[in-house]
Structure formats: C-alpha cells, structure tokens
Amino acid sequence: MAQYYTTMNLKSRFAPSPTGYLHLGNARTALFAWLAARSMNGTFILRLEDTDQQRSPDIYEKALLEDLQWFGIDWDEGPDRGGDHGPYRQMERLALYDAYYAQLQMTGQAYPCYCSADDLAAERAVQRSAGKAPRYGGRCRYLSAGARAAREAAGMRPTLRFHIPDQGTLSVPDLVWGERHYALADLGDFVIRRSDGSPAFFFANAIDDALMGVNLVLRGEDHLTNTPRQILILQALGLPVPDYGHLPLLLGADGQPLSKRYGAVSLRDLRGTGYLAPAVLNYLARLGHHYSATAFLDSAALAQGFALTQISKAPGHFDAVQLQHWQHEAVQSLDDAAAWNWLAPHLQDKVPRGQEIPFVAAVRANIVLPADALDWAERCFATPAMDAEAAAAITGVGPEFWAAAQTTLQVADGDYRLWTKALQQASGQRGKSLFMPLRAALTGRTHGPELAALLPLIGEERALTRLHAAAQRS
Ligand SMILES: Nc1ncnc2c1ncn2[C@@H]1O[C@H](COP(=O)(O)OP(=O)(O)OP(=O)(O)O)[C@@H](O)[C@H]1O
C-alpha cells in the first residue's frame, strides 16, 4: 500500500460538483470521508469542483452547503469558511494550474495536441474495427516546433496531453479494492487541459488534493479508472500521492448508480418529507460499512466505530425499509419537546394549543414520518376516516354495547380506567372484544397508540359523538 497517514495528520475531503442536489450516493461518500477524518482526529475539507459552469448555477452551491450542514457533516476548510489551502472553489484556482502545465511541458511529459474531434473519432473507429481498445495513438507527440507553429498560425487551439511511457506497469494500491495493476501502454496519452484552456477533471482534482495536503481520498468507484492517471500526473510533478479508497456506488431500484443528472432521491427530498438527519446518518453509515453495534448511534459514536477495513466492496442498494427503521429509531431518541419541534412545521395547526406535548407523547411510538403524525392529529382532533377493519369491529358488537359505552363514559367523566372497567361490567365484554370496538369507534382504526393516552386528546365530547355514530352503524 501507499504511504499511510498517522492518526495525527489524516486529511480527507469531499469534492462534489455543484451540478444538482446531493443524492444519497454523494451523501454516503461524503459521510465515509468525514467519518474517516473524525475517527482519527483528522481534518476534513470541502472543495467545490465547479468547472462545469453551465451546470453549476449558484443555487446548487448554496443547497449543497445547506444539505451537508443539515446532514451533520462539518468541514475544517471550505468555500464558506476559508482555510490555509484555499481557494476552495476550483474556478478560483485556475491560475494555479498553469505552473504545473508549464512544468510538464518543460520536462517533455506533456505536449500540445491539435487533433480535431473528427480525427480522434476516426482513429477510434479504426482501432475498434481492428478489435483494439480505443486510445490516443500519439499523432501529435513528436510534432516539430515548426509544425506546431504552423498549426498555431492557422488558429488551431490545442489540448494539452500527458505523455505516458510506452512500457511498464503501474501498481495502484486501493484501500477497498487492494492492489490493481495497469499496463501503461493501455492508458493512452490523455488530455489534461482542454482546448478552451479549462483543466480536465482528473488533472485539477489531483493537483488540488496534493496542494491542499489531502492524504486520504475516499470517493466513488466511478473514479477508479482515473486513479492511475492521477498518480502518474502527481509523480511526474513530484507532488505527494494520497492513499485512495474507492467506495462501491449506491444503486437505485433500477440497478443504475444514483446520479445528480438523473434526479436521484436527494437529501433535500428526504429532509422535506421529514426524515431526521441522524436517521439518514445511521442508515448510510451502515450501507457498505460494518458496525458491530446494531443500536442507533450518534455521529461521535459512528465516527468512533468507523474503520477503513470495514468497508465492503459490494454495491449498495437504496432500501427504503432500512431507512424507515433508522427513522423510527431516531424519532424514539428525541425527547417530547424536540419531537414537537420536528413535527410542528408539518402539522399545519392541526394540534390545539396546549395539547402539543401530550399529543407527541401519545403518538410518538407509532410514527415514522410527520405524515403519520398528521393522520393521528386528524384522528384525535378532527373527524377520523374509518377503515374497513374498524367498520367491521364496530358492527361486530350489538347496539347495547354502544349504548352502555356512552352512558359509562359520561358516568366516568372521561376517565379511561373507570370507563372501561364500568363498560366491562355492563357489557360482559373483556380484553380484545372490549377494546377493539372502542378503538375502532374512537380512532377509525383497529391499531395505534394507547387508547388511554388518546382519550384525553379526543376529549369526552368528541368521544361521545363517535360512540353515538358507532351505535348508528351497528
Ligand atoms: N451513486 C453513487 N454512489 C456513491 N457515490 C457516488 C455516486 N455517484 C457519485 N458519487 C460520488 O460522489 C462524489 C461527488 O460526485 P459528483 O458531484 O460528481 O456526483 P454525481 O452524482 O456523479 O454527479 P453527476 O451526475 O453530475 O455526474 C464523488 O466522490 C463520486 O464518486
């Protein structure tokens, strides 16, 4: 393996392009890089790779920072807070790359290439028809100074290509995949600066990592094949090479990698639906990383239990059921006041003032998302929709039961225990055959939170109306 950081100086980063809302794959990659840094008291950098200006309107940068903050990821250096290795937006770093292009050209490790898109397409077509893998054949490698000058005079704008040695093998250690070997001849001279002067992704990305002192690059497997090229660039420039680990991609239900381009489920969507950040953290931290603890963990404990050796190579699939499991755990970990703060924006004044905390305490074990709480708020304080099972439970007991239910409730003055005891005596029903019809009449459902906690919220008056309606049905 490559050089290893010590627990004292680990520096990792997340380097997204602000071209859309962060999806769960991006978030998982950011999280692993952050957990690695936090698990070793290291430094975590946020860098924006915004060179695709057409696809990087300002809204996405703002959203990206907000979404990461909501998620609970913080950074020690970044575009909004600066640091010793800035700027942290690639568009503001363009001038930095010039010296490295010049150095590569001076040492003969890069050369201008005047081949047009048509020339290159034709070359690839010939290679393919001969059963060879397409790669640049090196036509502009050894152009004379005069030939270059003639092309420049004709107004041709060259790309800059990295000159790869024709022979040899490059061994690339990877923290997740182990050592991989690449025949240099197969890589082909590749473009490091486009003809419009903009840097190719893997050039700017590698230089920035080196200049920013990043010594651990954890990123998606989509970058696996960029790594040998990036190592060659860094070696040619005498810059430090970080350790690399490529994380398996997160796939959607269609089996395709989640991608901003194709509108995958975003952190923003989940937040809008009411998912709690610690739920998403617990879900994603375990997607492709083994934790021995199965309990809900806070981010400090997730960092403490994180180890690069526990990362799996298997691709992860987005699993809504697992996410809901962690959401349920996260909801249970809140105290009632925090749970109310979470729910309030979603409940649209459906809970009367003063009833907020008792309402939360009553329904918390039965909700995963705010939509569930909204349903229970309507069942408590408005008119509950009746499901078929509940309707059957109501007609299953005779009219005498419902007459007795109304009288005993009034006599008990709304006290749940006194009421159900008196009704048991009056009707002869007990256990499930007593409670199920009551629950059905009062809430419109046959399962849910404790009736004893719901009755005070429903109140005696509404309860009597519902019992009366049940009597009419039976
Ligand atoms: N499906 C995925 N699963 C895990 N990590 C991913 C996935 N897609 C991208 N990443 C990682 O997220 C980080 C940021 O990547 P980037 O901003 O290019 O996202 P992207 O979704 O690939 O965007 P785009 O669709 O615009 O190419 C990179 O480390 C990349 O490898």
The ligand as a Tripos MOL2 file, in Angstrom:
@<TRIPOS>MOLECULE
LIG
   31    33     1     0     0
SMALL
NO_CHARGES

@<TRIPOS>ATOM
      1 N1        -24.1990    6.5580   -6.9570 N.pl3     1 LIG1
      2 C1        -23.1670    6.9290   -6.2030 C.ar      1 LIG1
      3 N2        -22.8490    6.2210   -5.0950 N.ar      1 LIG1
      4 C2        -21.8090    6.6010   -4.2990 C.ar      1 LIG1
      5 N3        -21.0300    7.6670   -4.5350 N.ar      1 LIG1
      6 C3        -21.2990    8.3990   -5.6310 C.ar      1 LIG1
      7 C4        -22.3700    8.0770   -6.5230 C.ar      1 LIG1
      8 N4        -22.4010    8.9960   -7.5180 N.ar      1 LIG1
      9 C5        -21.3860    9.8630   -7.2650 C.ar      1 LIG1
     10 N5        -20.7240    9.5070   -6.1440 N.ar      1 LIG1
     11 C6        -19.5630   10.1660   -5.5400 C.3       1 LIG1
     12 O1        -19.9670   11.4290   -5.0370 O.3       1 LIG1
     13 C7        -18.8600   12.3350   -5.1130 C.3       1 LIG1
     14 C8        -19.3100   13.6190   -5.7870 C.3       1 LIG1
     15 O2        -19.5410   13.3270   -7.1390 O.3       1 LIG1
     16 P1        -20.2810   14.2350   -8.1690 P.3       1 LIG1
     17 O3        -20.5180   15.5680   -7.5810 O.co2     1 LIG1
     18 O4        -19.5810   14.1370   -9.4720 O.co2     1 LIG1
     19 O5        -21.7090   13.4880   -8.2450 O.3       1 LIG1
     20 P2        -22.5410   12.7480   -9.3920 P.3       1 LIG1
     21 O6        -23.7840   12.2400   -8.7480 O.co2     1 LIG1
     22 O7        -21.6650   11.7520  -10.0800 O.co2     1 LIG1
     23 O8        -22.9110   13.9550  -10.3230 O.3       1 LIG1
     24 P3        -23.2430   13.9890  -11.8580 P.3       1 LIG1
     25 O9        -24.4970   13.1530  -12.0520 O.co2     1 LIG1
     26 O10       -23.4670   15.4560  -12.0800 O.co2     1 LIG1
     27 O11       -22.0390   13.4430  -12.5490 O.co2     1 LIG1
     28 C9        -17.7650   11.5920   -5.8690 C.3       1 LIG1
     29 O12       -16.8350   11.0790   -4.9300 O.3       1 LIG1
     30 C10       -18.4920   10.4600   -6.5610 C.3       1 LIG1
     31 O13       -17.6630    9.3420   -6.7560 O.3       1 LIG1
@<TRIPOS>BOND
     1     1     2 1
     2     2     3 ar
     3     2     7 ar
     4     3     4 ar
     5     4     5 ar
     6     5     6 ar
     7     6     7 ar
     8     6    10 ar
     9     7     8 ar
    10     8     9 ar
    11     9    10 ar
    12    10    11 1
    13    11    12 1
    14    11    30 1
    15    12    13 1
    16    13    14 1
    17    13    28 1
    18    14    15 1
    19    15    16 1
    20    16    17 2
    21    16    18 1
    22    16    19 1
    23    19    20 1
    24    20    21 2
    25    20    22 1
    26    20    23 1
    27    23    24 1
    28    24    25 2
    29    24    26 1
    30    24    27 1
    31    28    29 1
    32    28    30 1
    33    30    31 1
@<TRIPOS>SUBSTRUCTURE
     1 LIG1         1 GROUP 0 **** ****
